[in-house]
Amino acid sequence: MPLPPGRVHHVAVVVRSIDASLRLWRDLLGLELETVMEIPTDRVRIAFLGVGESKIELVEPTDETTGVARFLASKGEGFHHVCLEVDSLSDELTRLGIEGVELIDSAPRRGAEGPVAFLHPRSCGGVLVELIEAPGGPSWRALGMTPPKP
């Protein structure tokens, strides 16, 4: 039996403008803005806002040719994906692949907050699922990443 995910790490929302969206998420709903950063490899700008043990991630495309930009153009602003924290990303990808889950990423890659991999919505009831490895897991070392301080 697989180990259940540790927690919902974050829920991602695609937005046209992080700056404009902060009026709702930070100013009106009172979520704490943790960080805003560019992710050049994914051609997006993201913001994380804390809520309990989880986060809301705002995702703004910076290039109109990306999947995120196409998502925004076709579906508008709104829910994009859910991210679950797992102990060992490589082990989980192997297990899910054996079970027939379609993997977008077959190996862990660098994400904004740790090693990540995506599962295709076709295998997840239409939902894009991101997995992130808990701080200090084996993929952190393999990718040369340093876990955040508690």
N, C-alpha and C positions, 0 to 999 in steps of 0.2 A: 504494500500500500504506500502511495507517495506521501511525502510530508506536505501538509497544507502550507499555503503561503503564510509568511509571517504577518503581513498586514497589507492593506491597500496603501501603497507608497504615494500615489497621486492619481488624480483624474485630470485629463488634459482637455482643454477647451481651445478651439481655433478661433482667433480673433483677427479683425482687420488692423487694430491698433492696440498694443499693450497700454500705451499711455491713456487712451480713452477708456479702456476697459478697467483700469485701476479705479476709476470713479465708483464703479459698482463694487468690485471685489474688495478693495482696500477701504475706500472712504465710506461707502454705505453699509457694507456687510461687516466691516471691521476686521478683516483678515490681515495678518501681519505680512508685509512684503519682505521676503527673505533675500531675494536676489533677482536681478535682471541681467541677462547675458546673451551675447551673440553666439550661435553655434554655426560657424562658417561651413563646416562639413555638411550640415543638413540644410543650410541656407534658410535658417529661421532665427528669430529672436525669441527668447523665452523669459518668463517670469515665474517664480515659485512663490506662492503665498501659503503660509502655514495654517492648518485647521486641525486641532487635536494632534494625533499621531500621524496624520496624513497631510497632503498638500493639494492645492489646485495649481495646475500648470497652465499658464496662458501661452499659446503658441501663435506667433505672428510670422507669416512668410516674408522673406526678404528678397525672394526671387520668384517671379511669376511663372517659372517653368517647373517648379517643384510639385511633388504630390500634395503637399500641404496647401499650396496656392490653388491647385486644381480642386481640392476638396472644398476650399473656401468659395471658389467661383461656382461650383455646382450645388453645394449644400448650404452655403452661408455659414455664419458664425454658429458655433455650438460644440456639443460633445464630440471629441475626437478619439480618445482611447483611455483605457484604464491600465494602470501599472501595478503589478503585484510583486512584492518582495519575496525572494526565495533564498535559501541557504547557499546552494551551489548551482549557478546558472548553467554550467556545462552539463552537469548531471541531469538537470531538468530538461534541457534541450534534447539530450540523448533519449531520455525516457519518453518525452512527448513525440519525438520523431518516430520511435519504435511503435508508438500507439497510433501513428498515422496522422498526427497533427501537421498541417502545412506550416513550415517555418519560413518566415521572411529572412531571418538571420539564423544560420546554422551554427554559428559560433558567437560567443560574447564579443561585443565591441564597446568602445568607449562611449559613454553617455555623459550628460551634464552632471549627474550625481552618482555615477558608478557604472560598472559593467551592465550592459543591457542587451536585450534581443527582443524582436517582435514576432508575434504569431499572426498568421494571416486570418483576416475576418471570415474567410470561407470555412475555416475549421472551428470558428469560435462564435457561431450563431450570429454572424454579421458584425461582431464587435472586434475592433483592433485591440489586441492585448499586448502590452509590453511587460516583460519580466526584468527586474533589476535585482542584482545580487546584494545581499545584506553586507554591510561594511565588514571588511576583513576576510571575506571569502576567497577561495582560490583564484578566481578570475581577476581580482584586484591585483594580485602579485603578477599573474601572467601578462596583464596589460600594462604593468608598470605604474599602476595608479595607487594613490595614497588615500586610505579611508579618512573621512572627516573626523575631527575630534568630537567626542560626545558632549 
